[in-house]
Amino acid sequence: MNEKKLLTLRIKKIYFNKILSGEKICEYREKKLFYDRIFRKEYEYMKLHYQGKEKIIVKLKQIKVIKNIYKKEERPKHLMTDEIYKIEFKEPFFYIEKYI
């Protein structure tokens, strides 16, 4: 796997488990300069991990900018901007690893 085509994101364990079970098939990030720079590149795969030792690698479908899906007064702290990135990935996960 070409490292330049691998996007790595840290997520909360609850979302990690939902992705692992197939319940969650997309991730969101605020539209900020930090992510603008990261998402400028093209990626084929995404590695997701949390503070634990597990990681999941999934094949990316697309990354796009959308209007925030939450009303302003209901937005979670990590999605406060009016525009957000929607990162969609495909099932099934083709690589799951536990490392020591």
PyMOL commands that set and color helices and strands:
alter all, ss='L'
color gray80, all
select helices_A, chain A and resi 3-5+13-21+33-39+72-74
alter helices_A, ss='H'
color red, helices_A
select strands_A, chain A and resi 6-10+26-30+45-49+54-67+83-89+95-98
alter strands_A, ss='S'
color yellow, strands_A
deselect
rebuild
show_as cartoon
